[in-house]
Amino acid sequence: MMAMLWAQRIMSAPTLEDAHALWNRVPRLLKEKVREILIESGCEDLIPNE
């Protein structure tokens, strides 16, 4: 549930820079699930290269 909320916030970010900034704030234990949700939603471009 929390991963979905983070993914929704990232997907609704107004700019790519804002989406990347939000990604950096995702708790580390949720990052993998948020990554999966973004990829499933076709928004893998919102995941910064690490």
Backbone as CSV, one residue per row, in Angstrom:
resi,resn,N_x,N_y,N_z,CA_x,CA_y,CA_z,C_x,C_y,C_z
1,MET,0.819,-1.188,0.000,0.000,0.000,0.000,0.867,1.258,0.000
2,MET,1.862,1.298,0.860,2.735,2.474,0.921,3.549,2.618,-0.367
3,ALA,3.975,1.494,-0.932,4.735,1.549,-2.191,3.876,2.154,-3.294
4,MET,2.611,1.800,-3.327,1.702,2.346,-4.346,1.544,3.855,-4.162
5,LEU,1.465,4.313,-2.935,1.347,5.746,-2.679,2.590,6.497,-3.158
6,TRP,3.760,5.941,-2.877,4.996,6.570,-3.345,5.032,6.586,-4.865
7,ALA,4.662,5.473,-5.482,4.666,5.402,-6.948,3.705,6.432,-7.539
8,GLN,2.534,6.582,-6.948,1.558,7.563,-7.439,2.112,8.982,-7.334
9,ARG,2.775,9.276,-6.226,3.358,10.614,-6.053,4.436,10.863,-7.098
10,ILE,5.264,9.850,-7.365,6.319,9.997,-8.362,5.710,10.188,-9.745
11,MET,4.692,9.391,-10.073,4.063,9.494,-11.393,3.347,10.827,-11.595
12,SER,2.900,11.443,-10.513,2.176,12.710,-10.647,3.079,13.934,-10.497
13,ALA,4.377,13.710,-10.371,5.312,14.835,-10.249,5.272,15.669,-11.527
14,PRO,5.316,16.983,-11.398,5.193,17.847,-12.574,6.391,17.791,-13.526
15,THR,7.575,17.513,-13.014,8.762,17.446,-13.876,9.547,16.185,-13.566
16,LEU,10.418,15.812,-14.482,11.275,14.651,-14.284,12.208,14.860,-13.095
17,GLU,12.695,16.068,-12.922,13.574,16.375,-11.789,12.829,16.190,-10.469
18,ASP,11.567,16.600,-10.424,10.762,16.411,-9.212,10.530,14.929,-8.941
19,ALA,10.300,14.158,-10.008,10.102,12.715,-9.854,11.360,12.065,-9.304
20,HIS,12.519,12.474,-9.803,13.777,11.916,-9.311,14.024,12.319,-7.854
21,ALA,13.660,13.529,-7.500,13.817,13.979,-6.115,12.924,13.158,-5.185
22,LEU,11.706,12.876,-5.628,10.813,12.043,-4.822,11.368,10.630,-4.699
23,TRP,11.907,10.095,-5.813,12.499,8.757,-5.782,13.587,8.674,-4.701
24,ASN,14.386,9.721,-4.588,15.459,9.735,-3.594,14.937,9.751,-2.170
25,ARG,13.680,10.119,-1.979,13.076,10.160,-0.645,12.346,8.866,-0.268
26,VAL,12.193,7.948,-1.232,11.507,6.678,-0.956,12.346,5.882,0.038
27,PRO,11.723,5.368,1.119,12.472,4.537,2.069,13.082,3.324,1.365
28,ARG,14.302,2.965,1.747,15.037,1.900,1.055,14.304,0.577,1.053
29,LEU,13.517,0.288,2.088,12.791,-0.983,2.138,11.630,-1.025,1.136
30,LEU,11.209,0.120,0.649,10.105,0.182,-0.308,10.573,0.381,-1.747
31,LYS,11.837,0.711,-1.945,12.312,1.078,-3.285,12.093,-0.016,-4.320
32,GLU,12.354,-1.268,-3.995,12.214,-2.332,-4.985,10.752,-2.474,-5.417
33,LYS,9.822,-2.410,-4.474,8.401,-2.520,-4.813,7.937,-1.306,-5.618
34,VAL,8.397,-0.114,-5.254,8.052,1.090,-6.001,8.607,0.983,-7.419
35,ARG,9.828,0.474,-7.554,10.429,0.274,-8.878,9.553,-0.658,-9.718
36,GLU,9.103,-1.757,-9.136,8.239,-2.715,-9.845,6.941,-2.053,-10.307
37,ILE,6.334,-1.264,-9.440,5.073,-0.593,-9.778,5.283,0.396,-10.922
38,LEU,6.370,1.163,-10.859,6.644,2.132,-11.920,6.889,1.435,-13.254
39,ILE,7.605,0.321,-13.237,7.865,-0.423,-14.467,6.571,-1.010,-15.017
40,GLU,5.749,-1.595,-14.157,4.469,-2.165,-14.584,3.551,-1.089,-15.169
41,SER,3.698,0.137,-14.687,2.864,1.243,-15.148,3.427,1.919,-16.393
42,GLY,4.568,1.436,-16.869,5.184,2.035,-18.054,5.894,3.341,-17.769
43,CYS,6.283,3.542,-16.537,6.930,4.797,-16.140,8.369,4.576,-15.684
44,GLU,9.056,3.623,-16.305,10.424,3.327,-15.879,11.381,4.492,-16.102
45,ASP,11.010,5.445,-16.963,11.844,6.616,-17.175,11.890,7.525,-15.940
46,LEU,10.975,7.317,-14.998,10.956,8.119,-13.776,11.921,7.598,-12.724
47,ILE,12.517,6.426,-12.980,13.490,5.845,-12.043,14.865,6.336,-12.465
48,PRO,15.543,7.090,-11.592,16.872,7.579,-11.985,17.884,6.437,-12.035
49,ASN,18.890,6.583,-12.882,19.980,5.605,-12.936,20.824,5.751,-11.690
50,GLU,21.050,4.640,-11.036,21.844,4.704,-9.783,23.143,3.988,-9.938
